[in-house]
Amino acid sequence: MTDPTKHTPSDAAAPSLHVDSDWKAQAEAERARLAEKDAAMAARAAEAGPEQLPPAEFRSLVGLLASQAVMGLGTMADPQGRVVVDLEGSKFAMDLLQVLAEKTKGNLTPEESGELEEVLRELGMRFMAITRVVAEQMSKAPGSVKMAAPGTAAAAASAPQSPAGGASKLIIP
């Protein structure tokens, strides 16, 4: 005889699939929050105009240090139109970015971390390329590159210093 209260495995209800729709709501809320943040940043930038400073945020800090490094790599000319390369200053700005990356590791969003890594990689490649170009220029025509001690670029234009004199800037006409 069979017991009517006893269930066999074939009598059991098939397992149901539970779909947690809460994750969808969380993803939509996150997407909306990011869209609002982007819209607010765009609105601030639009109303700020060219005279206002950008918002004080991590991206601005990275951009400021990166622009200092790039300027030291000869992207700016002096008033006489000569290229000024400050390898020490550029390297210092790159080192500061590296310290920032190390000290903020694990505390950045994936986007911030990726941007910082990309900036460091790009600056490193540019630094190596400019260093090679400067070395070639100095070996080909030593008189065409003038060394200047910090803060004396004008004096260097008229009287170049020797490389052993501790110069930190190169002026390339």
N, CA, C and O of each residue as an XYZ file, in Angstrom:
692
protein
N       0.803     -1.172      0.000
C       0.000      0.000      0.000
C       0.856      1.250      0.000
O       1.947      1.263      0.569
N       0.370      2.283     -0.628
C       1.103      3.539     -0.665
C       0.471      4.534      0.283
O      -0.746      4.591      0.458
N       1.332      5.299      0.875
C       0.890      6.335      1.803
C       0.580      7.591      1.001
O       1.480      8.113      0.342
N      -0.679      8.113      1.024
C      -1.019      9.302      0.237
C      -0.319     10.564      0.729
O      -0.244     11.532     -0.028
N       0.193     10.606      1.948
C       0.869     11.804      2.453
C       2.339     11.840      2.072
O       2.983     12.884      2.174
N       2.863     10.730      1.643
C       4.262     10.662      1.256
C       4.400     11.064     -0.205
O       3.701     10.539     -1.071
N       5.321     12.017     -0.477
C       5.539     12.495     -1.853
C       6.754     11.799     -2.430
O       7.753     11.571     -1.748
N       6.647     11.483     -3.647
C       7.777     10.910     -4.354
C       8.468     12.026     -5.119
O       7.866     13.075     -5.349
N       9.713     11.824     -5.515
C      10.423     12.886     -6.249
C       9.694     13.319     -7.499
O       9.782     14.491     -7.866
N       8.999     12.465     -8.153
C       8.313     12.864     -9.382
C       7.098     13.716     -9.090
O       6.636     14.454     -9.960
N       6.564     13.624     -7.858
C       5.406     14.435     -7.490
C       5.798     15.848     -7.086
O       4.943     16.733     -7.051
N       7.079     16.083     -6.778
C       7.522     17.392     -6.311
C       7.417     18.414     -7.435
O       7.588     18.091     -8.611
N       7.138     19.632     -7.055
C       7.024     20.709     -8.044
C       8.400     20.992     -8.638
O       9.417     20.944     -7.946
N       8.407     21.278     -9.888
C       9.659     21.599    -10.559
C      10.242     22.872     -9.954
O       9.495     23.794     -9.626
N      11.573     22.938     -9.801
C      12.158     24.151     -9.214
C      11.828     25.366    -10.067
O      11.888     25.331    -11.296
N      11.486     26.415     -9.386
C      11.138     27.631    -10.122
C      12.372     28.521    -10.242
O      13.259     28.511     -9.387
N      12.399     29.264    -11.291
C      13.487     30.178    -11.548
C      13.124     31.520    -10.934
O      12.106     32.117    -11.286
N      13.945     31.984    -10.028
C      13.697     33.264     -9.361
C      14.559     34.328    -10.024
O      15.786     34.260     -9.954
N      13.936     35.306    -10.665
C      14.650     36.395    -11.306
C      14.609     37.592    -10.373
O      13.544     38.109    -10.038
N      15.782     38.011     -9.969
C      15.886     39.159     -9.089
C      15.884     40.414     -9.952
O      16.899     40.775    -10.547
N      14.752     41.059    -10.011
C      14.650     42.262    -10.845
C      15.202     43.487    -10.124
O      15.262     44.571    -10.703
N      15.600     43.325     -8.878
C      16.144     44.441     -8.114
C      17.452     44.951     -8.736
O      17.711     46.154     -8.711
N      18.264     44.070     -9.283
C      19.527     44.503     -9.892
C      19.270     45.401    -11.089
O      20.039     46.321    -11.367
N      18.172     45.122    -11.798
C      17.837     45.983    -12.936
C      17.512     47.394    -12.452
O      17.936     48.381    -13.054
N      16.766     47.476    -11.373
C      16.409     48.787    -10.829
C      17.658     49.517    -10.348
O      17.787     50.725    -10.545
N      18.581     48.785     -9.715
C      19.812     49.403     -9.254
C      20.650     49.906    -10.429
O      21.217     50.997    -10.369
N      20.725     49.118    -11.485
C      21.497     49.528    -12.660
C      20.875     50.760    -13.305
O      21.592     51.671    -13.718
N      19.568     50.796    -13.395
C      18.887     51.963    -13.973
C      19.099     53.197    -13.104
O      19.314     54.294    -13.618
N      19.038     53.014    -11.785
C      19.256     54.146    -10.880
C      20.683     54.673    -11.014
O      20.900     55.884    -11.004
N      21.651     53.775    -11.139
C      23.047     54.184    -11.308
C      23.235     54.924    -12.632
O      23.927     55.940    -12.687
N      22.626     54.417    -13.686
C      22.710     55.068    -14.989
C      22.101     56.466    -14.935
O      22.649     57.410    -15.504
N      20.966     56.594    -14.249
C      20.317     57.900    -14.130
C      21.175     58.852    -13.309
O      21.291     60.032    -13.639
N      21.781     58.335    -12.228
C      22.638     59.170    -11.392
C      23.835     59.689    -12.183
O      24.192     60.862    -12.076
N      24.457     58.814    -12.979
C      25.600     59.229    -13.793
C      25.190     60.241    -14.861
O      25.926     61.187    -15.144
N      24.017     60.038    -15.450
C      23.527     60.978    -16.458
C      23.288     62.355    -15.835
O      23.614     63.378    -16.437
N      22.711     62.375    -14.616
C      22.488     63.644    -13.920
C      23.815     64.328    -13.603
O      23.942     65.545    -13.743
N      24.795     63.545    -13.178
C      26.106     64.101    -12.858
C      26.749     64.706    -14.098
O      27.296     65.807    -14.039
N      26.688     63.992    -15.228
C      27.239     64.509    -16.480
C      26.523     65.782    -16.919
O      27.155     66.735    -17.375
N      25.201     65.787    -16.778
C      24.424     66.958    -17.162
C      24.771     68.151    -16.281
O      24.866     69.278    -16.767
N      24.959     67.907    -14.983
C      25.314     68.987    -14.067
C      26.697     69.542    -14.403
O      26.900     70.756    -14.370
N      27.643     68.670    -14.723
C      28.985     69.133    -15.096
C      28.941     69.941    -16.375
O      29.616     70.965    -16.484
N      28.149     69.493    -17.354
C      28.037     70.221    -18.612
C      27.391     71.588    -18.384
O      27.792     72.578    -18.996
N      26.400     71.637    -17.511
C      25.733     72.899    -17.217
C      26.693     73.866    -16.528
O      26.720     75.055    -16.845
N      27.494     73.340    -15.569
C      28.477     74.194    -14.888
C      29.497     74.734    -15.874
O      29.870     75.905    -15.811
N      29.946     73.885    -16.782
C      30.942     74.316    -17.763
C      30.352     75.366    -18.700
O      31.030     76.325    -19.071
N      29.085     75.183    -19.082
C      28.447     76.131    -19.997
C      28.240     77.487    -19.340
O      28.455     78.518    -19.977
N      27.827     77.505    -18.074
C      27.583     78.780    -17.423
C      28.862     79.427    -16.910
O      28.897     80.635    -16.676
N      29.917     78.627    -16.734
C      31.176     79.165    -16.217
C      31.843     80.079    -17.230
O      32.423     81.099    -16.858
N      31.768     79.730    -18.489
C      32.398     80.538    -19.517
C      33.905     80.361    -19.515
O      34.438     79.593    -18.714
N      34.594     81.060    -20.400
C      36.038     80.888    -20.520
C      36.825     81.511    -19.364
O      37.997     81.182    -19.184
N      36.223     82.384    -18.592
C      36.931     83.083    -17.520
C      36.956     82.288    -16.222
O      37.769     82.574    -15.343
N      36.086     81.301    -16.085
C      35.966     80.539    -14.852
C      36.905     79.341    -14.840
O      37.269     78.807    -15.888
N      37.285     78.933    -13.654
C      38.130     77.757    -13.493
C      37.281     76.498    -13.603
O      36.083     76.527    -13.320
N      37.898     75.392    -14.015
C      37.139     74.142    -14.077
C      36.831     73.654    -12.665
O      37.429     74.137    -11.703
N      35.911     72.708    -12.527
C      35.591     72.198    -11.190
C      36.802     71.512    -10.568
O      37.602     70.886    -11.263
N      36.924     71.639     -9.255
C      38.026     71.006     -8.533
C      37.684     69.534     -8.332
O      36.952     69.177     -7.409
N      38.213     68.695     -9.195
C      37.957     67.258     -9.125
C      39.218     66.509     -9.522
O      40.195     67.119     -9.958
N      39.204     65.215     -9.378
C      40.377     64.398     -9.630
C      40.884     64.575    -11.058
O      42.090     64.697    -11.278
N      39.987     64.588    -12.014
C      40.372     64.737    -13.417
C      41.102     66.055    -13.654
O      42.046     66.108    -14.441
N      40.671     67.114    -12.980
C      41.334     68.416    -13.122
C      42.747     68.378    -12.566
O      43.669     68.948    -13.150
N      42.914     67.701    -11.431
C      44.240     67.585    -10.828
C      45.191     66.830    -11.753
O      46.329     67.250    -11.961
N      44.723     65.727    -12.301
C      45.553     64.953    -13.233
C      45.884     65.795    -14.458
O      47.021     65.785    -14.930
N      44.902     66.518    -14.971
C      45.126     67.368    -16.142
C      46.120     68.481    -15.876
O      46.939     68.804    -16.736
N      46.055     69.068    -14.691
C      46.986     70.135    -14.336
C      48.420     69.614    -14.297
O      49.319     70.230    -14.869
N      48.636     68.487    -13.628
C      49.982     67.922    -13.549
C      50.464     67.441    -14.921
O      51.637     67.599    -15.260
N      49.569     66.863    -15.697
C      49.950     66.396    -17.038
C      50.332     67.572    -17.936
O      51.278     67.472    -18.717
N      49.608     68.678    -17.833
C      49.943     69.837    -18.674
C      51.287     70.430    -18.261
O      52.031     70.918    -19.111
N      51.606     70.396    -16.971
C      52.924     70.855    -16.523
C      54.017     69.987    -17.134
O      55.039     70.499    -17.592
N      53.803     68.677    -17.140
C      54.789     67.758    -17.715
C      54.946     68.003    -19.212
O      56.065     68.022    -19.723
N      53.844     68.190    -19.909
C      53.891     68.410    -21.357
C      54.563     69.738    -21.680
O      55.321     69.824    -22.646
N      54.299     70.765    -20.896
C      54.954     72.063    -21.137
C      56.459     71.936    -20.974
O      57.214     72.560    -21.720
N      56.902     71.144    -20.020
C      58.327     70.935    -19.821
C      58.984     70.165    -20.946
O      60.208     70.158    -21.075
N      58.169     69.519    -21.758
C      58.706     68.757    -22.891
C      58.799     69.594    -24.160
O      58.971     69.052    -25.252
N      58.688     70.902    -24.021
C      58.943     71.792    -25.153
C      57.742     72.159    -25.986
O      57.902     72.534    -27.147
N      56.545     72.066    -25.444
C      55.368     72.422    -26.224
C      55.097     73.924    -26.226
O      54.261     74.406    -26.991
N      55.795     74.650    -25.382
C      55.605     76.098    -25.316
C      56.892     76.791    -25.751
O      57.990     76.360    -25.400
N      56.750     77.839    -26.497
C      57.915     78.631    -26.914
C      58.036     79.849    -26.008
O      57.047     80.322    -25.448
N      59.249     80.344    -25.873
C      59.453     81.563    -25.093
C      59.106     82.769    -25.974
O      58.791     82.592    -27.151
N      59.158     83.990    -25.430
C      58.785     85.171    -26.224
C      59.611     85.360    -27.493
O      59.137     85.988    -28.440
N      60.830     84.836    -27.536
C      61.663     84.955    -28.730
C      61.367     83.847    -29.739
O      61.987     83.810    -30.802
N      60.449     82.958    -29.434
C      60.082     81.892    -30.354
C      60.937     80.642    -30.248
O      60.831     79.743    -31.082
N      61.777     80.578    -29.236
C      62.625     79.402    -29.055
C      61.887     78.358    -28.220
O      61.042     78.694    -27.390
N      62.210     77.116    -28.446
C      61.608     76.022    -27.686
C      62.365     75.870    -26.375
O      63.594     75.798    -26.369
N      61.643     75.822    -25.279
C      62.253     75.642    -23.966
C      61.864     74.252    -23.458
O      60.682     73.944    -23.306
N      62.869     73.426    -23.201
C      62.653     72.073    -22.704
C      63.178     72.008    -21.277
O      64.354     72.270    -21.024
N      62.309     71.663    -20.362
C      62.667     71.534    -18.945
C      62.433     70.077    -18.546
O      61.375     69.731    -18.020
N      63.431     69.229    -18.801
C      63.284     67.805    -18.533
C      63.120     67.518    -17.044
O      62.343     66.640    -16.669
N      63.839     68.245    -16.193
C      63.708     68.029    -14.752
C      62.303     68.383    -14.271
O      61.700     67.635    -13.503
N      61.791     69.509    -14.717
C      60.442     69.919    -14.331
C      59.391     68.956    -14.835
O      58.439     68.630    -14.124
N      59.565     68.503    -16.060
C      58.641     67.539    -16.638
C      58.676     66.223    -15.868
O      57.632     65.646    -15.562
N      59.865     65.760    -15.563
C      60.015     64.510    -14.810
C      59.402     64.639    -13.424
O      58.794     63.691    -12.925
N      59.554     65.808    -12.794
C      58.974     66.035    -11.472
C      57.448     65.940    -11.529
O      56.842     65.305    -10.666
N      56.824     66.555    -12.523
C      55.366     66.492    -12.669
C      54.918     65.052    -12.913
O      53.890     64.621    -12.389
N      55.691     64.310    -13.710
C      55.360     62.905    -13.956
C      55.512     62.086    -12.672
O      54.705     61.197    -12.404
N      56.532     62.380    -11.889
C      56.722     61.687    -10.614
C      55.563     61.977     -9.654
O      55.118     61.088     -8.927
N      55.077     63.220     -9.657
C      53.929     63.559     -8.818
C      52.693     62.770     -9.246
O      51.929     62.302     -8.401
N      52.500     62.623    -10.545
C      51.379     61.812    -11.032
C      51.528     60.354    -10.603
O      50.541     59.702    -10.263
N      52.746     59.847    -10.619
C      52.988     58.467    -10.185
C      52.692     58.314     -8.696
O      52.101     57.314     -8.288
N      53.091     59.282     -7.882
C      52.784     59.253     -6.447
C      51.274     59.284     -6.246
O      50.738     58.555     -5.410
N      50.596     60.122     -7.007
C      49.139     60.206     -6.925
C      48.504     58.859     -7.256
O      47.561     58.432     -6.590
N      49.020     58.195     -8.278
C      48.492     56.881     -8.660
C      48.706     55.861     -7.543
O      47.811     55.072     -7.240
N      49.883     55.877     -6.935
C      50.185     54.923     -5.864
C      49.346     55.187     -4.619
O      48.834     54.251     -4.005
N      49.203     56.445     -4.247
C      48.484     56.789     -3.018
C      46.972     56.640     -3.143
O      46.285     56.484     -2.134
N      46.444     56.684     -4.358
C      45.001     56.572     -4.546
C      44.588     55.192     -5.045
O      43.414     54.963     -5.340
N      45.542     54.276     -5.141
C      45.244     52.934     -5.651
C      44.142     52.292     -4.802
O      44.222     52.259     -3.574
N      43.131     51.794     -5.475
C      42.008     51.171     -4.793
C      40.910     52.141     -4.411
O      39.837     51.713     -3.985
N      41.146     53.430     -4.550
C      40.149     54.438     -4.185
C      39.599     55.189     -5.386
O      38.811     56.121     -5.226
N      40.003     54.798     -6.577
C      39.558     55.477     -7.791
C      38.500     54.639     -8.501
O      38.436     53.419     -8.349
N      37.682     55.325     -9.272
C      36.751     54.597    -10.130
C      37.569     53.954    -11.248
O      38.692     54.384    -11.510
N      37.033     52.947    -11.901
C      37.781     52.351    -13.013
C      38.124     53.371    -14.104
O      39.184     53.279    -14.723
N      37.242     54.334    -14.342
C      37.511     55.352    -15.353
C      38.674     56.239    -14.936
O      39.561     56.525    -15.740
N      38.669     56.681    -13.663
C      39.749     57.534    -13.169
C      41.081     56.801    -13.207
O      42.098     57.357    -13.621
N      41.062     55.561    -12.776
C      42.282     54.757    -12.770
C      42.808     54.556    -14.189
O      44.011     54.666    -14.430
N      41.912     54.262    -15.122
C      42.307     54.072    -16.516
C      42.870     55.339    -17.132
O      43.863     55.295    -17.858
N      42.235     56.468    -16.844
C      42.719     57.741    -17.383
C      44.103     58.073    -16.834
O      44.977     58.525    -17.575
N      44.299     57.852    -15.548
C      45.594     58.143    -14.933
C      46.684     57.250    -15.513
O      47.788     57.717    -15.791
N      46.381     55.981    -15.696
C      47.362     55.066    -16.300
C      47.697     55.483    -17.727
O      48.860     55.437    -18.130
N      46.690     55.887    -18.490
C      46.900     56.315    -19.877
C      47.753     57.580    -19.935
O      48.642     57.692    -20.780
N      47.485     58.533    -19.040
C      48.266     59.771    -18.998
C      49.724     59.455    -18.672
O      50.632     59.988    -19.309
N      49.949     58.590    -17.683
C      51.325     58.236    -17.312
C      52.041     57.518    -18.452
O      53.218     57.772    -18.708
N      51.345     56.638    -19.123
C      51.950     55.904    -20.255
C      52.306     56.868    -21.390
O      53.406     56.799    -21.939
N      51.394     57.752    -21.738
C      51.616     58.709    -22.830
C      52.753     59.674    -22.486
O      53.610     59.950    -23.325
N      52.758     60.183    -21.262
C      53.828     61.102    -20.858
C      55.182     60.409    -20.856
O      56.185     61.006    -21.249
N      55.219     59.156    -20.418
C      56.474     58.406    -20.412
C      57.038     58.243    -21.817
O      58.240     58.395    -22.033
N      56.159     57.932    -22.777
C      56.618     57.777    -24.163
C      57.118     59.108    -24.717
O      58.155     59.155    -25.378
N      56.382     60.193    -24.448
C      56.806     61.510    -24.928
C      58.130     61.926    -24.291
O      59.005     62.476    -24.961
N      58.268     61.660    -22.996
C      59.492     62.029    -22.295
C      60.693     61.325    -22.912
O      61.728     61.951    -23.143
N      60.565     60.038    -23.177
C      61.672     59.293    -23.775
C      61.990     59.818    -25.168
O      63.162     59.938    -25.526
N      60.976     60.131    -25.956
C      61.198     60.637    -27.311
C      61.893     62.003    -27.280
O      62.837     62.233    -28.036
N      61.438     62.895    -26.426
C      62.037     64.224    -26.340
C      63.465     64.132    -25.817
O      64.345     64.856    -26.282
N      63.698     63.247    -24.855
C      65.054     63.071    -24.325
C      66.006     62.629    -25.429
O      67.138     63.106    -25.506
N      65.548     61.718    -26.284
C      66.382     61.269    -27.418
C      66.655     62.412    -28.379
O      67.788     62.595    -28.826
N      65.620     63.182    -28.700
C      65.783     64.297    -29.643
C      66.758     65.328    -29.090
O      67.612     65.826    -29.823
N      66.642     65.650    -27.814
C      67.537     66.627    -27.196
C      68.967     66.103    -27.210
O      69.895     66.856    -27.507
N      69.159     64.830    -26.895
C      70.509     64.250    -26.899
C      71.104     64.286    -28.308
O      72.282     64.601    -28.477
N      70.287     63.963    -29.320
C      70.767     64.024    -30.708
C      71.130     65.448    -31.095
O      72.165     65.682    -31.719
N      70.282     66.394    -30.727
C      70.521     67.804    -31.055
C      71.812     68.289    -30.409
O      72.593     69.007    -31.033
N      72.034     67.899    -29.169
C      73.242     68.335    -28.467
C      74.491     67.686    -29.049
O      75.553     68.308    -29.073
N      74.381     66.444    -29.518
C      75.566     65.788    -30.080
C      75.886     66.306    -31.476
O      77.056     66.364    -31.852
N      74.871     66.684    -32.255
C      75.088     67.185    -33.615
C      75.604     68.615    -33.616
O      76.572     68.936    -34.305
N      74.954     69.468    -32.841
C      75.317     70.887    -32.831
C      75.283     71.404    -31.404
O      74.305     72.028    -30.990
N      76.349     71.149    -30.646
C      76.358     71.548    -29.239
C      76.102     73.037    -29.015
O      75.533     73.396    -27.984
N      76.484     73.887    -29.901
C      76.293     75.326    -29.724
C      74.873     75.791    -29.971
O      74.501     76.892    -29.562
N      74.065     74.962    -30.641
C      72.707     75.404    -30.961
C      71.749     75.218    -29.790
O      70.665     75.801    -29.773
N      72.147     74.409    -28.814
C      71.315     74.189    -27.632
C      71.978     74.896    -26.467
O      73.141     74.645    -26.154
N      71.236     75.771    -25.835
C      71.788     76.522    -24.712
C      71.222     75.974    -23.419
O      70.038     75.653    -23.328
N      72.087     75.872    -22.420
C      71.683     75.404    -21.111
C      71.388     76.626    -20.258
O      72.112     77.619    -20.316
N      70.336     76.555    -19.473
C      69.974     77.668    -18.603
C      69.723     77.157    -17.201
O      69.042     76.151    -17.001
N      70.275     77.856    -16.245
C      69.993     77.534    -14.847
C      68.562     77.949    -14.553
O      68.036     78.832    -15.231
N      67.916     77.345    -13.568
C      66.529     77.697    -13.265
C      66.359     79.199    -13.053
O      67.102     79.820    -12.293
N      65.376     79.768    -13.732
C      65.057     81.183    -13.564
C      65.948     82.137    -14.320
O      65.831     83.349    -14.139
N      66.845     81.633    -15.169
C      67.750     82.528    -15.882
C      67.723     82.253    -17.378
O      68.773     82.239    -18.021
N      66.567     82.041    -17.929
C      66.462     81.745    -19.353
C      66.977     82.908    -20.192
O      67.597     82.698    -21.234
N      66.725     84.119    -19.747
C      67.199     85.282    -20.506
C      68.720     85.349    -20.497
O      69.337     85.666    -21.514
N      69.315     85.056    -19.368
C      70.774     85.085    -19.285
C      71.376     83.989    -20.149
O      72.455     84.166    -20.716
N      70.685     82.854    -20.255
C      71.208     81.750    -21.049
C      71.207     82.085    -22.531
O      72.013     81.545    -23.289
N      70.320     82.960    -22.947
C      70.274     83.320    -24.358
C      71.554     84.020    -24.785
O      71.977     83.916    -25.937
N      72.164     84.731    -23.853
C      73.381     85.448    -24.219
C      74.654     84.721    -23.812
O      75.703     84.924    -24.424
N      74.576     83.872    -22.782
C      75.779     83.175    -22.312
C      75.434     81.749    -21.898
O      74.969     81.526    -20.780
N      75.655     80.788    -22.784
C      75.322     79.414    -22.428
C      76.223     78.883    -21.324
O      77.391     79.260    -21.220
N      75.656     77.990    -20.490
C      76.417     77.362    -19.425
C      76.849     75.980    -19.870
O      76.299     75.408    -20.812
N      77.826     75.466    -19.185
C      78.270     74.111    -19.508
C      77.301     73.106    -18.905
O      76.670     73.399    -17.890
N      77.169     71.918    -19.512
C      76.276     70.915    -18.967
C      76.636     70.528    -17.541
O      75.749     70.141    -16.780
N      77.892     70.618    -17.154
C      78.285     70.249    -15.808
C      77.890     71.319    -14.793
O      78.006     71.100    -13.588
N      77.432     72.454    -15.261
C      77.082     73.542    -14.366
C      75.744     73.382    -13.675
O      75.315     74.305    -12.982
N      75.070     72.266    -13.826
C      73.821     72.034    -13.142
C      72.633     72.704    -13.788
O      71.663     73.017    -13.098
N      72.671     72.933    -15.070
C      71.564     73.566    -15.759
C      70.380     72.622    -15.813
O      70.551     71.404    -15.865
N      69.170     73.187    -15.799
C      68.000     72.321    -15.827
C      67.110     72.575    -17.027
O      66.177     71.805    -17.257
N      67.354     73.611    -17.796
C      66.533     73.893    -18.972
C      67.391     73.971    -20.202
O      68.544     74.400    -20.157
N      66.805     73.546    -21.312
C      67.476     73.641    -22.602
C      66.679     74.604    -23.458
O      65.448     74.561    -23.467
N      67.367     75.465    -24.170
C      66.703     76.398    -25.067
C      67.159     76.073    -26.477
O      68.344     76.158    -26.802
N      66.193     75.699    -27.312
C      66.495     75.303    -28.673
C      65.927     76.350    -29.607
O      64.713     76.550    -29.648
N      66.783     77.021    -30.358
C      66.282     78.081    -31.258
C      65.459     77.497    -32.389
O      64.961     78.238    -33.237
